[in-house]
């Protein structure tokens, strides 16, 4: 039986203000570091088991009073490398670098059941119960106030299996802004929203009833290229925000093959600006 007391509480993320699973606090990640410089977390593809089944059950039964721990979380750090590990059954997110720079994450295998909640992963071989890679920057007014956009991010050379979500998602908790992201050399299989093209400015998730509907984040400079996707149900869901569209979106050198039962509408595009080149099938928006 897992002992929750072995997961001590840590401070809420200032760009979130509240816990994601419950309004209360949050629990420390299995591997946690803050204010680190020049640190390597690595292994000879050794396995770390997050014992997630206990936490998934608590979450699905609405028994969580605090936010579940993550597998690895690095905060306020720089020059950190995470590599050559197999991460299985994380309680929630697998790898979460936040308020940090010069972070390299490579040669990871991330495994989670497809029905495991919020087990977003990160590079390069991912079997996820949620998005394989989720790009975030804060939650509503807290992210706007903290004002630390996610930017100058490179995501490349990974394979993703995500039957219920996306390979790379920019769709929730982005109020701090996202700029200058490059995603390339990606293979996605059995992925609901194709593989990378799931972007939305109104995910419908708010930490409280005092959010400002007139406050908008800047989402720009997103470049997707050299991507192959197979057995997917939807090419793209691209939804910016009225009067504040997502801009400088570039999609190039992409090949998509659909499942036997695809969605009726394959390209949903509203309030986005950008270009496409060598995309097959050709975008219809």
C-alpha positions as CSV (number, residue, x, y, z in Angstrom):
1,X,0.0,0.0,0.0
2,X,1.4,3.4,-1.0
3,X,2.0,5.8,1.9
4,X,1.0,9.3,0.9
5,X,3.2,10.7,3.7
6,X,6.2,9.8,1.7
7,X,5.2,12.5,-0.8
8,X,5.6,15.8,1.1
9,X,3.7,19.0,0.1
10,X,5.4,21.7,-1.9
11,X,4.4,25.3,-2.7
12,X,1.9,26.0,-5.4
13,X,3.3,27.1,-8.8
14,X,3.0,30.9,-8.8
15,X,1.8,30.9,-12.5
16,X,-1.0,28.5,-11.5
17,X,-2.2,29.9,-8.2
18,X,-4.2,26.8,-7.4
19,X,-3.7,23.0,-7.6
20,X,-4.7,21.4,-10.9
21,X,-6.4,18.4,-9.3
22,X,-7.9,20.2,-6.3
23,X,-7.8,23.8,-5.0
24,X,-5.5,22.9,-2.2
25,X,-1.7,22.4,-2.4
26,X,0.3,19.9,-4.3
27,X,2.7,17.0,-3.6
28,X,6.4,16.8,-4.3
29,X,7.4,14.9,-7.4
30,X,9.3,11.6,-7.1
31,X,12.4,13.4,-8.4
32,X,12.3,17.1,-7.5
33,X,14.9,19.8,-7.8
34,X,15.0,23.6,-7.5
35,X,17.6,26.2,-8.2
36,X,19.9,23.6,-9.8
37,X,22.8,24.4,-12.1
38,X,24.8,22.0,-14.2
39,X,23.0,18.8,-13.2
40,X,22.6,15.5,-15.1
41,X,19.8,13.0,-14.3
42,X,20.6,9.9,-16.3
43,X,20.7,6.1,-16.3
44,X,21.5,3.1,-18.6
45,X,17.9,3.1,-19.6
46,X,17.0,2.1,-16.1
47,X,13.3,2.1,-15.1
48,X,11.6,4.4,-12.6
49,X,8.1,3.3,-11.6
50,X,5.9,6.0,-10.3
51,X,3.3,3.6,-8.9
52,X,0.6,5.6,-10.6
53,X,-2.3,3.2,-10.3
54,X,-3.0,4.4,-6.7
55,X,-3.1,8.0,-7.7
56,X,-5.2,7.4,-10.9
57,X,-7.8,5.6,-8.8
58,X,-7.9,8.5,-6.2
59,X,-8.3,11.0,-9.0
60,X,-11.0,9.2,-10.9
61,X,-13.0,8.7,-7.7
62,X,-12.7,12.5,-6.9
63,X,-10.8,11.8,-3.7
64,X,-7.9,14.1,-4.3
65,X,-7.7,17.1,-1.9
66,X,-4.3,18.1,-3.3
67,X,-2.6,17.8,-6.7
68,X,-0.9,14.6,-7.6
69,X,2.9,14.4,-7.7
70,X,4.7,14.3,-11.0
71,X,7.5,11.9,-11.9
72,X,10.3,14.5,-12.4
73,X,10.0,18.2,-11.8
74,X,12.8,20.8,-12.2
75,X,12.2,24.4,-11.1
76,X,14.2,27.6,-11.3
77,X,17.1,25.8,-12.8
78,X,19.5,26.0,-15.7
79,X,21.9,23.7,-17.6
80,X,20.0,20.5,-16.6
81,X,20.0,17.3,-18.7
82,X,17.6,14.4,-18.3
83,X,18.4,11.4,-20.4
84,X,18.5,7.6,-20.9
85,X,15.7,6.6,-18.6
86,X,12.5,4.6,-18.8
87,X,9.6,6.2,-16.9
88,X,6.5,4.1,-16.3
89,X,3.2,4.7,-14.5
90,X,3.7,8.3,-13.5
91,X,1.0,9.6,-11.1
92,X,0.4,12.6,-13.4
93,X,2.8,14.5,-15.7
94,X,6.0,12.6,-16.4
95,X,8.7,15.4,-16.9
96,X,7.9,19.0,-15.9
97,X,10.7,21.6,-16.3
98,X,9.3,24.9,-15.2
99,X,10.7,28.4,-14.8
100,X,14.0,27.0,-16.1
101,X,16.3,27.4,-19.1
102,X,18.9,25.4,-21.0
103,X,17.1,22.2,-20.3
104,X,17.9,19.1,-22.5
105,X,15.6,16.1,-22.3
106,X,16.6,13.2,-24.6
107,X,16.6,9.4,-25.0
108,X,13.6,8.8,-22.7
109,X,11.0,6.1,-22.9
110,X,7.7,7.1,-21.3
111,X,5.0,4.4,-20.8
112,X,1.5,4.8,-19.3
113,X,-1.8,3.1,-19.9
114,X,-4.0,4.9,-22.4
115,X,-6.7,5.4,-19.7
116,X,-4.3,6.9,-17.1
117,X,-5.3,10.6,-16.5
118,X,-3.0,13.4,-17.3
119,X,0.1,11.3,-17.8
120,X,1.5,13.8,-20.3
121,X,5.0,12.7,-21.3
122,X,8.0,14.1,-23.1
123,X,10.5,12.8,-25.6
124,X,11.5,10.7,-27.4
125,X,9.5,7.4,-27.3
126,X,6.1,7.9,-25.7
127,X,3.1,5.8,-25.0
128,X,0.8,8.2,-23.2
129,X,-2.6,8.4,-21.6
130,X,-2.7,12.1,-22.6
131,X,-0.7,14.4,-24.7
132,X,2.8,13.2,-25.5
133,X,4.2,16.7,-25.1
134,X,2.1,19.5,-23.6
135,X,3.4,23.1,-23.9
136,X,2.1,25.3,-21.1
137,X,2.9,28.6,-19.4
138,X,0.3,29.3,-16.7
139,X,-3.3,29.3,-15.6
140,X,-5.5,32.3,-16.4
141,X,-4.8,35.4,-14.2
142,X,-1.9,33.7,-12.4
143,X,0.0,33.0,-15.5
144,X,-0.7,36.5,-16.8
145,X,0.6,38.1,-13.6
146,X,3.7,35.9,-13.4
147,X,4.4,36.8,-17.0
148,X,7.0,34.1,-17.9
149,X,6.2,32.8,-21.4
150,X,7.5,29.5,-22.7
151,X,9.8,30.4,-25.6
152,X,12.8,29.2,-27.6
153,X,11.7,25.6,-27.3
154,X,12.9,22.9,-29.6
155,X,11.0,19.5,-29.7
156,X,12.4,17.0,-32.1
157,X,13.1,13.4,-33.0
158,X,10.5,11.4,-31.1
159,X,7.8,8.8,-31.7
160,X,4.4,9.1,-30.0
161,X,1.5,6.8,-29.4
162,X,-1.5,8.7,-27.9
163,X,-4.8,7.1,-28.8
164,X,-6.9,9.7,-26.9
165,X,-5.0,13.0,-27.3
166,X,-2.2,14.8,-29.3
167,X,1.5,14.3,-29.9
168,X,2.2,18.0,-29.1
169,X,-0.5,20.1,-27.6
170,X,-0.8,23.9,-27.1
171,X,-4.4,23.8,-25.7
172,X,-4.6,24.6,-22.0
173,X,-2.8,26.6,-19.3
174,X,-1.1,29.0,-21.7
175,X,-1.9,32.3,-20.2
176,X,1.8,33.3,-19.8
177,X,2.2,33.1,-23.6
178,X,4.1,30.7,-25.9
179,X,6.6,32.0,-28.5
180,X,9.2,30.6,-30.8
181,X,8.5,26.8,-30.7
182,X,10.0,24.4,-33.2
183,X,8.7,20.9,-33.5
184,X,10.3,18.6,-36.1
185,X,11.2,15.0,-37.1
186,X,8.2,13.5,-35.3
187,X,6.3,10.2,-35.9
188,X,2.8,9.8,-34.4
189,X,0.5,6.8,-34.4
190,X,-3.1,6.4,-33.2
191,X,-3.3,10.0,-32.2
192,X,-6.7,11.7,-31.9
193,X,-5.9,15.2,-33.2
194,X,-3.4,14.0,-35.8
195,X,-0.1,14.4,-34.0
196,X,0.8,18.0,-33.3
197,X,-1.9,20.2,-34.7
198,X,-4.0,20.7,-31.6
199,X,-4.0,24.4,-30.5
200,X,-6.8,26.2,-28.8
201,X,-7.1,29.5,-27.0
202,X,-10.3,28.6,-25.1
203,X,-9.9,25.2,-23.4
204,X,-12.7,25.9,-21.0
205,X,-10.7,25.2,-17.9
206,X,-10.6,28.0,-15.4
207,X,-9.1,28.0,-11.8
208,X,-12.0,30.2,-10.5
209,X,-14.8,32.5,-11.5
210,X,-12.7,35.7,-11.4
211,X,-10.8,35.1,-14.6
212,X,-10.6,38.1,-17.0
213,X,-12.2,37.1,-20.3
214,X,-10.5,40.2,-21.9
215,X,-7.0,39.2,-21.0
216,X,-5.2,37.3,-23.8
217,X,-1.9,35.5,-24.1
218,X,0.5,35.9,-27.0
219,X,0.8,32.7,-29.0
220,X,3.1,33.1,-32.0
221,X,6.0,31.7,-33.9
222,X,5.1,28.0,-33.9
223,X,6.8,25.9,-36.5
224,X,5.9,22.3,-37.3
225,X,8.0,20.4,-39.9
226,X,9.1,17.0,-41.0
227,X,6.2,15.1,-39.4
228,X,4.6,11.7,-40.3
229,X,1.4,10.5,-38.8
230,X,-0.5,7.3,-39.3
231,X,-3.9,6.0,-38.3
232,X,-5.2,9.3,-37.0
233,X,-8.7,10.6,-36.8
234,X,-8.3,14.3,-37.3
235,X,-5.7,16.3,-39.1
236,X,-5.8,19.6,-37.2
237,X,-7.8,21.5,-34.6
238,X,-6.4,25.1,-34.7
239,X,-8.5,27.5,-32.7
240,X,-7.1,30.9,-31.8
241,X,-9.0,33.7,-30.0
242,X,-11.2,36.3,-31.7
243,X,-9.4,39.6,-32.1
244,X,-6.2,37.9,-30.8
245,X,-5.3,35.2,-33.3
246,X,-2.4,32.9,-33.0
247,X,0.2,34.2,-35.5
248,X,3.2,33.0,-37.5
249,X,2.1,29.4,-37.5
250,X,4.1,27.4,-40.1
251,X,3.4,23.8,-41.1
252,X,5.7,22.1,-43.6
253,X,6.8,18.8,-45.0
254,X,4.0,16.8,-43.4
255,X,2.4,13.5,-44.4
256,X,-0.8,12.2,-42.8
257,X,-2.7,9.0,-43.1
258,X,-6.2,8.6,-41.6
259,X,-7.8,5.8,-39.7
260,X,-10.6,3.8,-41.2
261,X,-13.1,5.9,-39.2
262,X,-11.9,9.5,-39.4
263,X,-13.7,12.6,-38.2
264,X,-16.0,14.2,-40.8
265,X,-14.3,17.5,-40.8
266,X,-10.5,17.2,-41.0
267,X,-9.2,20.7,-40.8
268,X,-10.7,23.0,-38.2
269,X,-9.0,26.4,-38.4
270,X,-10.3,29.6,-36.8
271,X,-8.4,32.8,-35.7
272,X,-4.9,31.5,-36.8
273,X,-2.5,33.1,-39.2
274,X,0.4,31.4,-41.0
275,X,1.5,29.3,-44.0
276,X,1.7,25.7,-45.0
277,X,4.0,24.0,-47.5
278,X,4.3,20.4,-48.7
279,X,1.4,19.2,-46.5
280,X,-0.4,16.0,-47.6
281,X,-3.3,15.9,-47.7
282,X,-3.5,19.6,-48.6
283,X,-5.1,21.7,-45.8
284,X,-8.7,22.8,-46.4
285,X,-8.5,26.1,-44.5
